[in-house]
Amino acid sequence: MRFLHTSDWHVGKMLRGRSRLEEHEAVHAEIIDIAVREKVDCVLVTGDLFDSYAPSPDAERLVYNFFAELVARGILGIVIGGNHDHPKRLAAIRQLVDRLGIYIRPEPVSPKSGGIIELRKQGEVAKVAVLPFVAEKRIVDVCRMMGPEHTWYAEYAECVGQMCQVLSASFSAETINILLAHIYVHGAETSGSEREIHVAQPYAVSAQRFPSTAHYIGLGHLHRPQQVAAPSPTRYAGSPLQLDFGEHGQDKSVAVVDAQPRKPAKIEIVELKSGRKLRDIIGTLEELQGRSQEYGDDFLRVTVKTAGPVPGIADRVREILPNALDVRIDYPRSQTPSRTRKQMPPETLFQEFYHSQHGAVAPEALMRAFRDLYEEATSAAD
């Protein structure tokens, strides 16, 4: 059987107030084209379909249209919930889409309750073990669900590692064996665009807890496509678009997996071309103007080098580079001694901060708002 692994779509995510829906629509069409061209039997999506627990109707339309396209082409789909997905929203459509060959697992369940999905084709059987994101507050309940006969560890990461072993216990030499999980593996490389709370202890799972009997282990959660050193071939598919500037320079891709019983899987990485690139650029105003044609349609984070504060420089940069979403200025700054800074009035500190960020004096209306908020805060503290 042939599988396509994609992940971490984050449909609905904005970039500095800019919608990415058109880019997501384009990259979804590209993934469908790859699945058809590669004669894929099943598309595997390892979580974070949406960026928000409450996605917009346009975001939901885009995601569900993708699965409708799979159904129209006779391609199966398996989807697990990520930490950005609302499990109850996904569960609401599970029974409907299961009957269409799109198997959604919003939350962890035991092997007997749907934690193992079996696919059949021309006498071959694939066992796909699925582990959606496990919230720390639910770890005890999920452990009990997986099987009271097991002795569960107290630590979150150890429990999740053991869940992977429980789910993959039925893997055999006669079947195609795949494990899908939305987790953070210790030592894997983050992009800075993931939620920090979910890519740190106690969430870091050791890759050595993964089964050695799997043809392929498909992971979601981290946005950088990468292979993970583990007992079986293991990969984060990564996000299909550069979602934030922490991902600038990353080549996005999907993995196509060709698997047969008793044989190692063949894994091909197919680069994705859709979506606008994110780019970090730095230079003087004159240098940026001279190179403005190089940047095409890329979204830009711009650092302007100046001799000192320049009022209105962000507007001047955006006249030259309309796709500049973030403009910073870089100039030599004298350091105020910490003792002196502590003695400065709060209003002066705020004015200094505003000047350092914008190269201009803070407007009087803003200063009035600051004074009102400061007085309110200090009064509440008293």
N, C-alpha and C positions, 0 to 999 in steps of 0.2 A: 504494500500500500504506500501511497505517497501523501505526505502531509505538508502543509505550509504553516509556519509558526510566525505570528505577529503579536504585538502587545502594546500596552500603554499608549492608547490612542489619545486619551485626554480630550475628547471632542467637547467643544464649548470653551476651552481655555482661551483667554485673551492674552495678548502680548502688548503691554503698555497701552491698553485701551483699544487695540486693533483686533478685529475678529479674524479667526483662522479657518472659519467654516469652509470657505471655497478651497483652501489648500487641503483640508481634510477630505473633502469630496473628491478632489483630484487624486490624492494618494490612495483613497479607497478604490477608485476605479483602476488605478495601476495595480493594486494588489489582486483585484479580481482578474485582470488580464494575465497576471503572472500565474495565478491558480489555474486558469483555463489553458494557457500555453504549456504549463508543466504537467497537465493532466493530473492535478491534485485530487485526491479522494476526500480529504477533510482539512478544513482550516482550523487551526488551534489559536485561540485568543486568550492570553494569560493575564487578563485583568486590566482594570482602569480604562474601561471603554469611555467613560465620561470623566470630566474634570471635577464635577460637582455632584454632591448628593441630590441636588435638585436641578437637573439639566433643563435647558430651554427646550421648547417644542422643536425648534430647528435642529438642535443637537440630537434629540431622540429620533427625529425623522431620518437624519443622515445615517445614524448607526443602524437603525432597523432596515433602511433601504439596502445597506450592505448585505445583511443576512437574506433579504428578499432576493437579491441578485444571486447569492449562493444557491438558494432553493431553486430558482429558475434554471440554473445550470447543472442541477443534480449533484451539487457538492455539499457534503455534510459540514457541520460546524460544531466545535466544542468551545464553550466560553466559561471561564471562571471569574468570580468577582474579585475585584481589587479593593484596596483601602479607600479609593475615591468613589467607588460604586455603592449606591444604596441597595443593600441586599433585598429589601422588601420590594423595591421598584422592579428589580430584575426577576424576583420570584413571581411577581404578578403576571408575567408573560411566559413563565417557564412551561406550563402545561400546553399552551398553544404552540409554541415553537418546537418543543420536544417532538410533537407529532409531525413536524415538517423536516425533522432531521437536524435541527439546531439545538444542541443539548447545553442548557444553561445550568450552572451550579453556582448560585450566588454565595452560599456559605458552606463551610465544611460539613460533610455527612460521612457516615460510616460506609465501608465497602458494600454492605448489604442494602443500604438506603440510597444508593446512587453515587457513591464515591468511586466506583469503578464503572466506566462506560465501555461496553463491548461493541465493536464494529466488525462486520463480516463482509468479505468480498471474495468470491471465487474460491471458497474453501479455506481462506486465511481468516484468522481471528486476531483482532487487535484489542488489547486491554489498555485503556487509558485511565490511569489513576489521577484524580483531580483533588487539589488542595487549594481552595480559595484563601484569601487573606484571613488570618485568624487575629482578631482583636485581642489585646492582652487581657481585657476585662472579661473575655469569654473563654479564656483558655481552659478553665476548670470544666465548664459545661461541655466543651468540645472533647476533652479527654474522656469524660464519661460516655459520650456518644460513640467514641471510637471503640470502646470496649472496656468494661469494668474489670475484666480478668487480667489486664495488664497493670504492671507497677509503673506508675507515671512519675517522671521527675518533677521537681518543684520549679525549676527554671523554665522560663518561656521557650528559649531556643532549644533546649533539650526535648521539651514536649513536642515542639513542631517537628524536630528531626525524627522523633519516634513515630509521629503521625505518618510521615513519609514512608517509614518502614512498614507500618500496619497496612497502609493503602496498597503497597506494592508486594505484599506477601503472596498474592496469587499469581505473580508473574511466573511464567514457565518457558522452557525451551521451545515449546510448540506454538507459542503465541508471539505476536508483535507487542512489545511492552513499552509504554510511554508514561512518564510521570509529568504532570503539569502542576506548577505551584506559583503562588504570588507571595514571594518571601525575599528577605534580604540575606544573602549568603556572605558570611564573614570573609573579608579580603577582596570582595568584588568592588569595582571602581564606580563611584557615584559621579553625577554630573553637577550637583549643586541645585538642580531643579526639582529634586524629590523632596517630600516632606521630611525635614531633618529628624523629627521624632521617630520616624519609622525606618530610619537607616542608621540606627545606633543600638547600643545595648539597651534593653535585653533582646533585641530583635535579630541579632546576628546568629544565623544558623550555620553550623559547620557543614561543608560540602561532603565530608566523610560520612555523614548520616544518610546520604542518598544511596539507593540500591545499586549494586553492581550488575543487576540482571536487566536493566533497562536498555532498550535500543537508543532512546533519546530522552533527555530530561529538559523540558521547556520551561523557562522561568520568566516571570514578569515582576515588575516593581522598579527596577533600575532602568534609566533611560538611555544609557550608553550600550549599544550592541557589543556583546563580549562573550567569549568562551570562558567557562569556569572549570578549573581543575577539580575533577570529581571521579568517582569509581566508574561512571558511565558518561558518554558524551553529553555535555550539559552546556546550555547557552541561554543567555538573556537576549531576547529578540530586540529589545530596546524600543524606543518610540519611533514612529514612522516619519515624524517631522522634527526639526530642531525646535523644541518647545519654548526654550528660554535661552538667554545668552550664555548660560553655563554649558550649553550643548553646541556652541559655535565650533565649527571645524569638524564635527562628527559626520561621518558617512552613515546614512540610515539604510536599513536593509530588512529583508525577511529571510528566514531559513526554510529551505525545501528539503524535506527528509524522506528518503526512499528506504523503507524497512521491510525485511522479510524474516520469518522465523529462522533461527540458527545461524544467521549471518549478521555481521556488523552493519549498521545503517550507513548509508551514504548521505552526507550532508553538504548541500550547496548553499552558499550565501549569495543572494540576489540583491544587488544594490537598488535602492529606490531613488527615482529622479525627481518626483513631484515635490512641491513645497518650496517656499522661499528660504534662502540661506540667511543665517544670522552672522553678522560680522562685527568684530571689534576693530576700530581704526583709531589712529592717533596721529596728530600732526598740527602744525600751525594752520591758521585760517587760510593762508595763501597755499600751503601744501594741499590741504583738503580740496580747495577749489580747483587746483591743477589736476587732481586725480579723480574728480567727481564722476567722470565717465566710466571709471573702472568698476564701479560698484553695482551697476545694473539695477535690478529689482530687489536687491538684498535689503533686509532690515538691518539698521546700523546702530551700534552703540559707539558714540563718538567722544573721544577725549581731545580737547583743544589745548594746545600748548601756548601759553601767553606769558608776557612779562609781569602781568599783574591783573587785577580784576578788570573786566571789560563789560560794562552794562549792556544788556540786550544781546549778548553774544550767542545765546541759544537760538534766538530768532534768526540771526544772521546765518548760523550754521544750517538751519532748516530751509532757508532760501536757497542755499547751495545744494543741500542734500535733503530732499523732501522725505526720504525714508529714514531719517535720523530719529529714532524713537527715544533715545536717551543721550543727553549732551552733558558732558562734565568739562570743567576747566582745570588745567594743571599749571600752576605757577609757584615760584618759590614763596614760601610762607614763613614769617618769623614766628617762632614758638613763644607763646606766653608762658612764663614760669607757672607751674601748677599752684604754687602758694599765692601768686598774684591772681590767678584765675579764680581761686576759691574766694578771694576777697571782692571779686567783681559783682555788681548787682545782677540779678537774673535777667533783667531787661537788656543790659549791655551784653551779656553772654549770648542771648538769643539774637541780638542784632549782629554780633560778630559771626555767629554761625550762619545766618542768612547771607551775609556778605560773602563768606567763604564759598557758599554753594552757588550763588547767583551773580556774584560780582557787582552787586548794587545794594543800595540802602533799602531796608525793608519798608514797604508802604505804611503810612500812618494807620490805615484801617487795620492792617495786620497786627501792628504793634498794640493797638487798642484791644483787639481780641486776645492777644497774648496776656496783656495786663489783667483783663477781666478773668481769664481762665486761671492765671496764677493766683490772683486774690481769692478766687473761689476754692482752689485747691488748698491753699494755706489756711483758709478759714475752716475748711472741713477737717484739716489735720489738728487744728487747735480744739 
